[in-house]
């Protein structure tokens, strides 16, 4: 229930001084009579009028309350809405090779990619999203799912060393296509994130792109790495050592994959640009949503006005007929 003129509800504040005045009057009108014994009064039955003594005032308070609510014009909302959503299927292909440990992104490329991708997943509750990881080989970390809490947990468990090292871009993309090819969803997207050049796997990246195009799958390719050199940790018999590595990679192949499938290519050189890229993809692939809404308001002041009138009539009847006092 809503009110068309809620300001009238402030009239209820008038009840505070009214009730205060009534209580003060009762106290002021108290009288005392000295008698030798009150036992004779204790045996007397109380009249019904004693119990009704304060009812007229209570009815007056109720009448003022109902009148204030009626003036505020309460309204009932008859409202219904229906919506239909068409989610998007999104497979995320994440490179987990050794070069993803480069620290030009903070704390490193892999962790930065995981953090931004996790935020992307949480922001798209209507979509089915899955995860494929690849290095020298590729496997599905999580199939397409709407259980995004489980997907986020699987994202967090991704780390370097879970697959033989290398960069099998074509194999990672083909794995994503295989997971989406039988889906009946009209919009299918792969977000392919890597920092290397294809040097492993039996499937060429361009061949995988052609297969993706056949199934109507768009690929957004994200190349990760700053320009110049980046520091990369390397495990040696003496422990972890750091070496400088050129952060250049095969951008031509990534551009061709995106162009072939109708997607786009992006380059992330730091955490801020990586986050901005996922925001762009989020805007490009918005879920389709159709909403119909109907709303009708019905005036509902009449019952409150009637209640106020009944309270006033009841107070008059009690005060001047049932509780009438006879004066000389």
Secondary structure as UniProt FT lines:
FT   STRAND          2..3
FT   HELIX           6..13
FT   HELIX           14..28
FT   HELIX           39..42
FT   HELIX           48..51
FT   TURN            52..54
FT   HELIX           55..71
FT   TURN            72..73
FT   STRAND          74..86
FT   STRAND          89..95
FT   HELIX           98..101
FT   TURN            103..104
FT   HELIX           109..122
FT   TURN            125..126
FT   STRAND          128..134
FT   STRAND          138..145
FT   HELIX           148..156
FT   TURN            160..161
FT   HELIX           169..180
FT   TURN            181..182
FT   STRAND          188..194
FT   HELIX           205..214
FT   TURN            215..216
FT   STRAND          217..224
FT   STRAND          229..236
FT   TURN            237..238
FT   STRAND          239..246
FT   HELIX           251..261
FT   STRAND          265..268
FT   HELIX           271..284
FT   STRAND          288..299
FT   HELIX           302..317
FT   HELIX           318..322
//
